[in-house]
Amino acid sequence: MKIQDAIILRIEQLCIERNMTKYDLFKASGVPQSTLTSIKKKRSGSVKIITLYWICEGFEISLEEFFQSPLFKRENIDE
């Protein structure tokens, strides 16, 4: 899978684990709902690292914790 797909899946996974809606994530992170929707629908070619940083802040995790998911293992990424 592509990195962008792994990021989308990881955000969805964390929302499910924390029982958070997109609105809850917006409130916790400050990342506008429109941006969260754009990420999910792949409207941009990539996710800015600062946006991902604020999303992680909303989940109360570090960027390192975000990327520790098996989704990001080399064998799962084909870019």
N, C-alpha and C positions, 0 to 999 in steps of 0.2 A: 504494500500500500504506500501511498505518498505520505510525506510528513504532514501535509495539511489534513489529510484524512485521519491520521493518528491523533492530531491535536483536537480535531472535532470529536472523535470518539472519546478521548480522555476527558474533555470538558463534560460531555454527556454522562460519562461514567461517574465523575465526581459529583455532578448534580444529583444523580440517582443515589449515590452513597450518602449524601448529605441531605437528601430529601429537599432539594432546592429547585425552584422554578427559575426560568430565565429572568423573571422579575426579581426574585430573591438575589440572584447573582448580580444583577445590575445594582441593586441597593447596597450589597455588601462590597462591591468592587468599584463602583462608579463608572464602569464601562457601559455606555449607552446600549439600550436594548437593540437599537438599530445596528450597532456594531456587532453585537452578539449574533443577531440574525444574519448579518453579512458573512460572518465567519462560518456559521452553520451551512449557509447556502452557497459557500465558496464564491462569493461575488468579487472578492479580491484575490490576487494571485498568491498572497501570503499573509500571515498574521504578524503584525509588528511585535517585536520583543517587548516593548513597553506596554502594549495592550495585554500581552500574555502575563507580564509581571503583575498588572493590576487585577487580572482574573485570578491569578494565584493568591494575591492578597485577599480577595473576596472569599476564597476557599480556606484561607489561613494556612497556606502551605508555601514552601519555597519553590522557585523554579526547578531546583534540583529534585524535589519530591515529585513535582509534576512529571518530569521526564524519566523518573525511575520506573515507570510502568513498562511491562513487557511489550506494549505497543511500539515502543521506540527502540527495541533491539534491532541491531543491524540486519538480521535475517528477515525482519518483518517490513523493512523499508526498501523500496525499489526505485529510488530516484537516482 
